[in-house]
Protein backbone atom coordinates (compact mmCIF):
# COMPACT_ATOMS: atom_id res chain seq x y z
CA UNK A 1 0.00 0.00 0.00
CA UNK A 2 1.71 3.20 -1.20
CA UNK A 3 1.16 6.37 0.79
CA UNK A 4 0.30 9.26 -1.55
CA UNK A 5 -0.41 12.07 0.90
CA UNK A 6 -0.34 12.68 4.65
CA UNK A 7 -1.36 15.75 6.61
CA UNK A 8 -1.84 16.61 10.27
CA UNK A 9 -3.47 19.86 11.27
CA UNK A 10 -4.77 21.70 14.30
CA UNK A 11 -7.32 24.45 14.59
CA UNK A 12 -5.46 27.58 13.51
CA UNK A 13 -7.92 30.43 13.00
CA UNK A 14 -6.00 33.03 15.00
CA UNK A 15 -8.62 35.74 14.45
CA UNK A 16 -11.20 33.71 16.38
CA UNK A 17 -8.73 32.67 19.07
CA UNK A 18 -7.49 36.27 19.49
CA UNK A 19 -11.06 37.56 19.79
CA UNK A 20 -11.88 34.97 22.45
CA UNK A 21 -8.68 35.73 24.40
CA UNK A 22 -9.42 39.48 24.34
CA UNK A 23 -13.01 38.86 25.44
CA UNK A 24 -11.74 36.63 28.28
CA UNK A 25 -9.28 39.30 29.45
CA UNK A 26 -12.01 41.95 29.27
CA UNK A 27 -14.35 39.84 31.38
CA UNK A 28 -11.63 39.18 33.97
CA UNK A 29 -10.89 42.91 34.13
CA UNK A 30 -14.60 43.69 34.50
CA UNK A 31 -14.94 41.14 37.28
CA UNK A 32 -11.83 42.44 39.04
CA UNK A 33 -13.27 45.99 38.96
CA UNK A 34 -15.32 44.90 41.99
CA UNK A 35 -12.20 45.55 44.09
CA UNK A 36 -11.67 49.20 43.07
CA UNK A 37 -15.12 50.46 42.02
CA UNK A 38 -17.94 50.98 44.47
CA UNK A 39 -20.85 50.61 42.00
CA UNK A 40 -20.01 46.99 41.01
CA UNK A 41 -21.88 44.22 42.82
CA UNK A 42 -20.51 40.83 43.78
CA UNK A 43 -23.07 39.17 41.49
CA UNK A 44 -21.72 41.09 38.50
CA UNK A 45 -18.13 40.21 39.40
CA UNK A 46 -18.89 36.50 39.86
CA UNK A 47 -20.85 36.44 36.57
CA UNK A 48 -17.89 37.99 34.74
CA UNK A 49 -15.48 35.45 36.23
CA UNK A 50 -17.76 32.55 35.27
CA UNK A 51 -18.13 33.84 31.69
CA UNK A 52 -14.38 34.44 31.44
CA UNK A 53 -13.72 30.89 32.64
CA UNK A 54 -16.12 29.56 29.99
CA UNK A 55 -14.39 31.53 27.23
CA UNK A 56 -10.99 30.41 28.51
CA UNK A 57 -12.18 26.81 28.30
CA UNK A 58 -13.41 27.45 24.73
CA UNK A 59 -9.94 28.72 23.74
CA UNK A 60 -8.30 25.70 25.35
CA UNK A 61 -10.74 23.33 23.62
CA UNK A 62 -10.32 24.96 20.17
CA UNK A 63 -6.54 24.68 20.34
CA UNK A 64 -6.86 20.93 21.06
CA UNK A 65 -8.91 20.12 17.94
CA UNK A 66 -6.85 18.20 15.41
CA UNK A 67 -7.20 16.02 12.35
CA UNK A 68 -5.04 13.58 10.44
CA UNK A 69 -5.56 12.72 6.78
CA UNK A 70 -3.76 9.84 5.06
CA UNK A 71 -4.35 8.99 1.42
CA UNK A 72 -2.96 5.77 0.00
CA UNK A 73 -3.47 4.02 -3.30
CA UNK A 74 -6.17 1.86 -1.62
CA UNK A 75 -8.11 4.27 0.65
CA UNK A 76 -8.60 7.66 2.23
CA UNK A 77 -8.33 7.60 6.02
CA UNK A 78 -9.38 10.47 8.25
CA UNK A 79 -8.98 10.75 12.00
CA UNK A 80 -10.76 13.76 13.49
CA UNK A 81 -10.58 14.72 17.17
CA UNK A 82 -12.87 17.57 18.13
CA UNK A 83 -16.54 18.06 19.01
CA UNK A 84 -17.06 14.77 17.25
CA UNK A 85 -14.34 12.17 17.30
CA UNK A 86 -14.36 10.16 14.14
CA UNK A 87 -12.20 7.76 12.22
CA UNK A 88 -13.35 7.26 8.67
CA UNK A 89 -11.95 5.00 5.96
CA UNK A 90 -13.20 5.38 2.40
CA UNK A 91 -11.84 2.92 -0.13
CA UNK A 92 -11.19 4.17 -3.68
CA UNK A 93 -13.36 1.33 -5.04
CA UNK A 94 -16.35 2.78 -3.13
CA UNK A 95 -16.00 6.32 -4.54
CA UNK A 96 -18.33 7.44 -7.31
CA UNK A 97 -17.05 11.01 -7.61
CA UNK A 98 -14.13 12.86 -6.01
CA UNK A 99 -13.44 16.56 -6.49
CA UNK A 100 -10.69 18.74 -5.04
CA UNK A 101 -12.13 22.06 -3.84
CA UNK A 102 -10.09 25.19 -3.20
CA UNK A 103 -11.73 28.41 -2.03
CA UNK A 104 -10.35 31.86 -1.42
CA UNK A 105 -9.05 32.92 1.97
CA UNK A 106 -12.13 34.96 2.88
CA UNK A 107 -14.66 32.55 1.36
CA UNK A 108 -13.38 29.33 2.86
CA UNK A 109 -16.17 29.03 5.45
CA UNK A 110 -18.99 29.63 2.94
CA UNK A 111 -21.11 26.60 2.25
CA UNK A 112 -22.11 25.90 -1.36
CA UNK A 113 -25.27 27.57 -2.63
CA UNK A 114 -26.97 24.19 -2.80
CA UNK A 115 -26.28 22.81 0.67
CA UNK A 116 -26.19 19.07 0.94
CA UNK A 117 -27.90 18.36 4.22
CA UNK A 118 -26.59 14.82 4.33
CA UNK A 119 -22.95 15.81 3.78
CA UNK A 120 -20.52 14.81 6.52
CA UNK A 121 -18.16 17.77 6.93
CA UNK A 122 -14.70 17.15 8.47
CA UNK A 123 -12.49 20.21 8.10
CA UNK A 124 -10.36 22.57 10.13
CA UNK A 125 -9.58 24.72 7.10
CA UNK A 126 -13.01 25.56 5.73
CA UNK A 127 -14.07 24.53 2.24
CA UNK A 128 -10.62 23.40 1.05
CA UNK A 129 -10.09 19.70 0.43
CA UNK A 130 -11.86 16.66 -1.02
CA UNK A 131 -15.56 16.54 -1.84
CA UNK A 132 -16.46 12.86 -2.10
CA UNK A 133 -19.59 11.05 -3.22
CA UNK A 134 -19.64 7.31 -2.60
CA UNK A 135 -21.41 4.70 -4.70
CA UNK A 136 -24.02 4.23 -1.98
CA UNK A 137 -24.98 7.94 -2.18
CA UNK A 138 -23.18 9.31 0.89
CA UNK A 139 -21.45 12.69 0.68
CA UNK A 140 -18.28 13.66 2.57
CA UNK A 141 -16.13 16.74 2.69
CA UNK A 142 -12.63 16.17 4.06
CA UNK A 143 -10.64 19.33 4.68
CA UNK A 144 -7.04 19.84 3.68
CA UNK A 145 -4.63 22.69 4.30
CA UNK A 146 -2.28 22.10 1.35
CA UNK A 147 -4.66 21.70 -1.59
CA UNK A 148 -1.91 22.06 -4.20
CA UNK A 149 0.14 19.22 -2.65
CA UNK A 150 -3.01 17.12 -2.36
CA UNK A 151 -3.83 17.61 -6.04
CA UNK A 152 -0.26 16.80 -7.05
CA UNK A 153 -0.23 13.63 -4.92
CA UNK A 154 -3.56 12.33 -6.17
CA UNK A 155 -2.93 13.26 -9.80
CA UNK A 156 0.48 11.59 -9.77
CA UNK A 157 -1.13 8.30 -10.85
CA UNK A 158 -3.97 9.43 -13.11
CA UNK A 159 -4.97 12.91 -14.27
CA UNK A 160 -8.64 12.30 -13.48
CA UNK A 161 -9.46 14.57 -10.56
CA UNK A 162 -10.69 18.06 -11.25
CA UNK A 163 -9.97 21.17 -9.18
CA UNK A 164 -12.83 23.53 -8.40
CA UNK A 165 -11.80 27.04 -7.38
CA UNK A 166 -14.28 29.58 -6.09
Helices and strands as residue ranges (DSSP letters): E 3-10, H 14-32, G 33-35, H 42-62, E 66-72, E 75-81, E 86-91, G 92-94, E 95-102, E 119-122, E 129-134, E 139-143, H 147-155, E 163-165
